[in-house]
Amino acid sequence: MRFASVSSQKGSTLCPEPLVQTSNTSLQSLNLLPEINMFPLDPSFSYNQDLQFHLLGRHLLFDELPFPIEQIHSHYLHGYLLYEKGIATSKNHLSCQRCGNDDPSLFASFACFRCKEDSCVYCRKCIMMGRVSQCTPLIRWTGPVPNVALTSHSFLEWEGTLSELQKQASKQMCGVVGKPKELLVWAVCGAGKTEILFEAIDRALQQGLRVCLASPRTDVITELSPRFERAFPKAGVVSLYGGHSELAAPSPLVLSTTHQLFRFEEAFDVIIVDEVDAFPYSFDPTLQFAVKKAATDQATRIYLSATPSKKMKRRVHTKQLEVIHISRRFHGYPLPVPEFKWCGNWSKLLKKGRIPPIIHKWIDNKLTSGVQSFLFVPTIDDLTTIHSILKEYPGIDSVHASDLDRIEKIRRFRKGEIRMLLTTTILERGVTVPGIDVGVIGADHEVFSSNALVQIAGRVGRSIGDPYGEVVYFHYGKTTAMVSAKREIKSHNQRAGFGTSR
């Protein structure tokens, strides 16, 4: 969009092209303007509460605001919102103000019909959220924030109980709510991390604080949403993920993928990042930027992980990061320790359209015994090959990240309509199904890191009705990742008082 500098009672002000009333006014791309005025708040101005609620704590494009441009600009002139450059330029260095991207290879230019420039630069990194370009303003609310009254009544309507370890962790977590602190909850798979959060979230809501639970994975958000809606039915829980990104009404409790946080700024007083070690969050600095940008300056930051990164472990070791250790599952039983089973050159056999006999036998056993199971494979090509070999078997299906029917297949698996689900690492975390066994074809493949293998093993034995289960790593040669994963699982069991034999 082009803007003009026009004279007014307030001096020189910025005016978007559709509102310019004279033909002899010079119009320029937002990028070419040296600075953008910020006006003092006019307390006599009658602002639109719907616009306030829509923008509160958010960083949005003009196209994302369902309000007339005249109304938006009027709020700008009276100090209730701010236009900011979407792409900042400093000494030929570009940075996206929405996602934090500053990688030159992730910017491109195009002939823009809005600003009429032949080379308008835009950010490719967050293009899926709507294009941020040099002529695009990002808009945020600078007016008053609605007062949220403190309340003594609880929002929590969960009737479950916590184990003693969970109670201790919950109490420690409640102690940091409302304080500008960081806390790592290092809990084994199946420790009941979600339930541990409930009391701390309830305390935050009673204090009038805004809470966000974020995860890198859509599957995690869709898994948690109904649980939080049942636990906090009066909080108006909102869930944001790909295809469901509309914030219809303000909510004090938001569940969101980390990608959706690009649209927020200084929105949350408590921000909880689940699966903080998971791809792509752990590898993508822009997602980490999004979490930081979405939190207020004095926000409480809580990180959840069964397999924290080396960097986080160093911060814990050097006392830079407070930690809660939970090495025992909520039901009190040990973590299943994986078996290593040599299967020969699985990759070569798959290329010939065959499955190693030992794996075929395992599959037959699971299907005839009626035990549901996940069978993890390294790549989508391997997934396609194995599924085609097993297509004669009833009750088998496959799923991967690009599968448009992924959510429906997981639902059918939960209902028992699918007996064995072939999957890539997309289901290594965030999905809980009771009473299942797990096999990994090609556990020696580089895609299966130590953390991934620990998470995969953590899918098993998660219910109190069936706390055990089988985890098998089929391989053509043991890897450091496999050995490390098994060692870590045994270490957790030992710390929980189970010894090293299991």
N, C-alpha and C positions, 0 to 999 in steps of 0.2 A: 504494500500500500504506500502511496505517496502522501506526504504531509506538507503543510504550509505553515510558515510563521506569520501569524496575523496579529494586528494590534487590538488591544481590548483595554478595559478599565484596569485589568490586572497586569498590563504591560504586554510584552510579546508572548503569545501563547501558541501552542502546537495545535493544529487543526487537521483532521483527516480529510482526504480529498473529497469524499461525498458530501461534506458539510461546508466546503469552501464556496462562498457566495459571489466572489468577484473573479472575472476571467483573467485579469492581469496579475494575479498572484503567482509567485514562483513556487512550483511544486517540486519536492525532492524525495528521494528514497529516505526512509528512516535512518539508514546507515550513514548517509551523508550529513546528517544534522549533528553538530558538535555535542549537544547535550539535550536532555529532555527535562522540561520544567516539572517541578513537583510543587503543588500548591498547598498552602496551609488549609487545615480542616475548617470548613465553614459550619459552625454548629447550628446555624439557622436553616440550613439546607434540608429539605424533606427527602431523605434518601429512600430508595426502593429496597425493602427488606428481602424481597425475592432475589434481587441481584446480590445483596449482601450474603445471603445464605449460599448462593451458587458459587460465589468467588472466595468465600472465607477459607483461608488457608490453602488456596489453590493458585496455580500459575498456568493461565489458559490463553489460547489464541482468540482473536475476534470471532473466528468461525465456530468456536465452542461455546459462545455465549448466546443464548436464545432471547436476546433483548435488542431493541432498536439501537442503531449506532448513535442516534441523537441522545438517547438516555444514557448510554455508556459514557459518551464524551462529556455530558453534563456532570456526571459524577466525578470525572477526571478534573474538570475545571473547579470543582468545589472541594477537592482534596480527599475524595473518598476512594479513589483507585489510582493506580499508577501505570503508565505505559513504560515498558522497559525494552531495550533492544534485544531481539531474540538471539542474534549473533554479535558477540562483542569482538572488536578488532583493536589490538594493541601492538604496535610495531610489526605489522603484517602477521601477527599471530592471532588465529581465530579460535574462539571458544563458544560453544553452545550454552546459553544461559538456562536452558531447560534440563539438559542431561549431563552437562559438564564435559562433553566431548571436546578434546583439543588435538585430536590426531588429524594431521593435514590430509591423510588419505581417505578420511571419512567425511570430507566436505566435497561438494561438487557445485557447479554453477549452471544456470540455464537462462534463456531469454524470458524475462518475467513480464507478463501482461499487466501486472498490478503496478509495478514501479517503473515499467517501460525501460528498464536497464537490460543491456545485452548479456551482462554477466552478473546475475544476482546469486550469491552464494547461499547454499542451504546445507543443513546438517543431515547426513545420511544415517547417522547412528540411531536417531529416534524418529525416523520418517514414518514408522508405523503408527505413531501417535498423532499424525498430522504434521505437515511440513513447517519447520521453523527456518525462515530465511532472513537475509540481511534487512529486508524491508518489512519484516513481520514483527509487530510488537507482542510481547507477552504482557498479560494484564494480571495484576494482583490487587487485592483489597487492602486499603490503608485506612479505612474508616473504623468506626467503633466496633468492638467485638461484643456480641450479646453476653450479658452477665448470666453465668450459670450458678444458680444457688446451691450451696452445700446442702446435703441431705443426710439424714440419719438412717433412712430406709435402704435396705439392700436391694440391688438389682439382680442378684444371683438367686436362681431358683433351681439349683442343682441339688439332687438328693443323695448323691454318692458319698462315699467316705474315702479318706486318704490314709495311706499307710503312715507309720511313724516317720519314715524317711521323707515321704512326700510332705507331711506336716511341717517338718523342720525346714525343708526347702521353701515351702509356701510362706512361712513366717519370715525367713530371710529376705525373700522377694518383696514382701509387703514393706519391709524396713527401708527399701530403697525407693519406693514409689513416691513421686513428688520431689525427689532430690536429683541434682545434676550428676548422676553416677552411671557407670557402666557395670554390668553384671553378666557373667557367663554361667549358664546352667548347663553343666557337662553331665548329661544323663544318658544312660545306655538306652538302646532301642527297646521300647516297651516299658519304660519307667513311668509312663503316665504324665509326660510333660504338659500336655494340654490341660489336664485337670489341676495340675500344680499352679497354673496361671490364674485360675478362676478367682481366688480370693484377692490376689493383688490387683487384678483388673477391676473387681468390684470396689475395692478401696479407692482406686483412682477415680472411678465414676462417681462415687459418693463425694469426692473432693472437687467435682466439677471439671476434672481433667479429661482431655481428649486422648483416646487410646487407638493405636494401630497395631495390628498383628500382621506382619508382612512375611512372605515366603517367595523364593525364586520360582517355585513350581505352581502352575495352575491346579494340578491334581491335589496339592496340599490344601489350597484354598477351598476347592469344591468339597473336599473331605471334611474340613473343619467347619464350614458354614452352617450346616444343619445342627451340629453339636453346639455351636455358640448361640444359635437362635433359640435352641431349647434351654440353654443355661441362662441366657439373658433376654428373655422374651419382651421385656419392657424397655430395652435399651435401643431398639430400632437398628439392629445390626445391619450393616451394609457390606456387601462383598463385591470387590472389584477385580476383574481379570479379563483376559482377551475375549471380546464379544459381549462383555457385561461390565462396561466402564462408566455407566451413567450414575451420577450421584444425585438421585432425585430429590433427596432432602438431607439436611445436615444430620449427622449422627455422631454421638460421642464414642462409638465403637465401630471401627472399620477393619475389615479383613481385606488384604490387597496383595496382589503379586508385586514384587519389587519394581517391575516395569511400570506399573500404573502410578507409582510414586513420583514419576517425572512430572506429573501434573500438580504436585503439591509443593508448598513452601511454607515453612514455619507453621505447620498445621497441627502437630501432635505433641502432647506433653509427655506421653509414654509411648515409646516405639519398641516393639518386640520383633526380632527377626528370627523366624523359625528356620531350621536347616541352614544356618549361616555359612556352613562349609560347602553347600551344594552348588553345582554348576547351574546357571552361569554366574551367580552372584559372586562366588569366590574368585572368579577369573576376570570379572568385568568391573573396572573401576567406576564406570558411569552408573552402575546399579548401586554401588556403595555411596557414590555422590548423591543419588536420588534419596537414599535413606537419610543421609546427613541433612540434605536440604529440606526434607519433609518434617524434620524434628525442630522444635523450638530450641533456643539457645540453652535453656535450663532443663531440657528434656531428660527423662530417665531412659537409658538404652539397655535393653535386655536381649542377650543373644542365647539361642537354644541350639545345642548340637550334641550328637552322640559321637561325632568324629571331628573335633575342632582342628583347625589348621595348625601347622607348626608355628606360624606367627602368633596365633592366639595362645598356644601353649607356652611360648616364650614370654608373652605378656603376663600370663598367670605365674610363671616361674619367677619372674622379676618383680612380682607384686604390683604390676601396673594395672592388672585387671582382677577384680574380685571374682571368685568362682564358688559355685555350689556343685559338689560332686554327688551324683546319685548312681551308684554302681549296682543297684539291685532293682529288678523289675517290680512293678506295683504288686504283682501276685506273690512275690517272694521266692520264685523259682529261678534257677540259673539260666544264663543265656545258652542256647544250643551251640555246641562247638562243632564247626564244620569238619566233614571227612574229606580227605583227598583221595580221589580215585583216578588212576591212570587209564586213559581211554585210547591211547595211540594218536596217530596224526589225524585229528578230527577235521582239520581244515582241508586236507587232501581228500578225505573221504566225502566231505560235503560237496566238493567240486565234482565228484563222481556220482552225486545224487544218492549217497548212502550215509547212514548215521552209525557211529561206532556201536558195535553189539552191546557193550556194557550199558550204554545210554539207552539203547532201544529196550533192553531188559528193564531198566529203571522206569521207563515210560509205561511199559506194559503192566508193571507191578502197580503203579499208581492208579492207572485207569481201571484195572480189575479189582483193586482193593477199595475203590471209591473215595480215596483220599484226594482232596483238591490240591493242586500244586501250581507253582510258578516255575517255568523253565526259562532261565535267562540266557540270552545269546549275545555275542559281541556286536554284530552289525545288522542292519536292515536286510542286506543281501543274504546273510546267514538265516535270518528269520524267515525270509521268503522261501528259501530252499528247504528248510526243515518243515515248514508248514505244508509245502507241496508234497513232501515225502509222507507226512502223517495225515494227509487229507482224508484217507479212508477211515480214520479213527473218529468215532462220534465224540462230541464234547470237547473238542480242541479248537482253540482260536488263537489269534495273534494280535499284538498291539505294539505300536511304536509312536514316537512323538508327533509324526505328521499324519497319523491316522485320525480322520475326521470323526470316526465312530468310537474313539477311545473311551470317552466317558460312559457311553452306553454299554460297551463291552465290559468295563469294570463293574458296572451295575449288575449285569447278567452274571458275572463271576461271583459277586457277593451273594446273589440269590441261588447259586448252585447250578445255574443253567449251563455254565461252562465249567468243565471239570479240570482242564489244564489250560493255562494261559501262557503262550509263548510271548516273551517280551524282551525288549532291549533294556538298558539301564534306566529307562524312563520311570519304571516302577520300583526302583531300588529303595525308595523312601516315600513316606507320605500316604501310603495305602495300607490299611489294616484289615485283614481278613482272618478270622479265627480258624484254627484247625488245619493249617496248610503245611505242606512240605515244599522244599525249594531245591532245585538243581541248577547248576551253572555249566553250560557247555562252553568249553574253551576258557576256563578260568585263568589260564595263562596268557590270554590276550591282553595287550597293553591297555585296552579300554577299561579293564577291571583293575582299578587302583585299590590300594589297601582299604581306603575309606569306603569305596563302592562295595567291596566284598563284605565289610563289616555291616554295612547297611542292608545288603541283600540277606545276610544271615539273620538280621534283626526282624525280617518279615515273619519268622517262624516262632511258634510258642507264645503268642502275645495274649492269649485268653486264659483266664483262670480255669476254664473248663477243659482246656487242652494246652498246658504250659510247656509241653515238650514238642518235639518234631524233628524232622530230618533235614539237614543241610549238606549237600554234596557238591564239591568243586571237582568237576571232571576236567582233566588236564593232559597235556602231552609233555609236561615237565614243570616242576614246581617253580614258582617265581618268588621274588622277594616280597611282592605285594601279598601273595597268598599266605606265606609264612607269617608276615607281619600282622595280617588280619586275624589269623588264628591265635597268635600270641596275645594280641590286644584283647580278644574275647576272653581268653583264659585269665588274663590279668584282671579284667573287670570281675570275673567270677571269684577270683582269689580275694580281691579287695572287699567283695560282698560276703566273704566268709565261707565260700563253697570249696576252697582248695583248688588244686590244679588238675584233678583227675578227670573232671567232666569236660 
